[in-house]
Structure formats: C-alpha cells, structure tokens
Amino acid sequence: LAVSAVFYLTWEAAAHHDWEAAKEQGKIRDAVELDKTAEGYLIVEQQGCIGCHGTNLEGGQGPALVGTEKTVDEIKDIAVNGIGSMPKGLFTGTEEELQKLAEYIKSIDPNGAK
C-alpha cells in the first residue's frame, strides 16, 4: 500500500507541475551589459531599482526588466503603483523622469542591450 501511495502521489505531483514555467525559471541567460552612463540607467540607479532588479536589470529579488513585454505605460504604472510584492510609492521622481525610465526599460534588448 505504501509503495502504491508513493507512486500515485509522485505521478499526481508531476502531472500537475508547470514544466514550461520551471524551465524558464531555471534558464541560464547571457548577462546583458547596459550602458551605465545612459540617462535612463542613471534614473534607474537613482530610484533604487537595481536593489531588487539587479545591476544589469537581470532580475534578483524582483523580476528581470530586460526584454520586458510590458508597454511604456504599464511600466510607468508599475513604477508608481507597484505590482505583486513591489509596493507602491517607490518611484519619487518627476513625470519626465518616469517617462524616461519607462522608455529606457522598454528599449533594453536582451540581444544587444542599450
């Protein structure tokens, strides 16, 4: 009976596991080198985004921002209002800085960073 239970529970766990998500989560990615003198990067740095998203915005405590599928407006909204475990109110810059930050993040190409 114990062997049957172990077999069944193992099969159940494997049958309902999201293998594609696990594959993406553990994927080794090439490091992206960003232009750390770019105005957008300086805003990212000034606002403290690198603390959670990493020096090259490759992710860490927060998700990777490189190659995001979010729109500029979505990035702006998240920067101001937060999302998931990211609290609102972290961005303290001007509207112009917010626009530059969002455009910079959106412009980062994982195959040829800016």
C-alpha positions in Angstrom: 0.0 0.0 0.0 2.8 2.4 0.9 4.6 1.8 -2.5 1.3 2.4 -4.3 0.8 5.7 -2.4 4.3 6.9 -3.2 3.9 6.1 -6.9 0.4 7.7 -7.1 1.5 10.9 -5.2 4.6 11.3 -7.3 2.6 10.8 -10.5 0.0 13.4 -9.3 2.7 15.9 -8.5 4.4 15.5 -11.9 1.1 15.6 -13.8 0.1 19.0 -12.3 3.5 20.6 -12.4 4.1 23.5 -14.9 7.2 22.2 -16.6 7.4 25.1 -19.0 7.4 27.7 -16.2 10.0 25.7 -14.3 12.2 25.5 -17.4 12.0 29.3 -17.9 12.6 29.9 -14.2 15.8 27.9 -14.2 17.1 29.1 -17.6 20.6 30.4 -17.7 20.7 33.6 -19.6 23.6 35.5 -21.0 24.5 38.6 -18.9 23.3 41.8 -20.6 25.7 44.7 -20.4 23.9 48.0 -20.1 25.3 51.5 -20.8 25.5 52.7 -17.3 26.1 56.2 -18.4 22.7 56.4 -20.2 20.2 58.9 -18.7 17.6 56.1 -18.3 20.1 53.9 -16.4 21.0 56.8 -14.1 17.3 57.3 -13.2 17.0 53.5 -12.6 20.0 53.7 -10.3 18.9 56.9 -8.5 15.4 55.4 -7.9 16.9 52.3 -6.3 15.5 49.9 -8.9 18.8 48.0 -9.1 18.4 46.9 -5.4 15.7 44.4 -6.5 16.1 44.1 -10.2 19.9 43.8 -10.3 22.7 45.9 -11.6 22.0 44.8 -15.2 18.3 44.6 -14.6 18.6 40.9 -15.0 16.4 40.2 -12.0 17.0 39.1 -8.5 14.5 39.8 -5.7 12.4 41.4 -8.4 11.8 40.1 -12.0 14.1 40.8 -14.9 13.3 44.0 -16.7 15.5 43.2 -19.7 13.3 42.3 -22.7 10.0 43.0 -20.8 6.8 42.6 -22.7 5.2 45.4 -20.7 4.3 48.7 -22.6 5.8 52.0 -21.6 2.5 53.0 -19.9 2.4 49.7 -18.0 6.0 50.2 -16.8 5.1 53.7 -15.6 2.0 52.4 -13.8 4.0 49.7 -12.1 6.8 52.1 -11.1 4.3 54.4 -9.4 1.7 51.9 -8.1 3.7 48.7 -7.6 2.7 45.2 -8.5 2.8 41.9 -6.7 5.4 42.2 -3.9 6.6 45.6 -5.2 4.9 48.3 -3.0 3.6 51.5 -4.5 5.3 54.8 -3.8 8.9 53.6 -4.6 9.3 56.0 -7.5 9.8 59.5 -6.3 11.0 61.3 -9.4 9.3 63.7 -11.8 6.8 62.8 -14.6 9.6 63.5 -17.1 12.0 61.1 -15.2 9.2 58.5 -15.1 8.7 58.7 -18.8 12.5 58.4 -19.5 12.7 55.5 -17.0 9.9 53.6 -18.7 11.2 54.2 -22.2 14.7 53.1 -21.2 13.5 49.9 -19.6 11.3 49.2 -22.7 14.2 49.9 -25.0 16.5 47.3 -23.5 17.0 44.5 -26.0 18.3 41.3 -24.4 20.3 40.5 -27.6 22.0 43.9 -27.7 21.5 46.0 -24.6 21.4 49.8 -24.5 
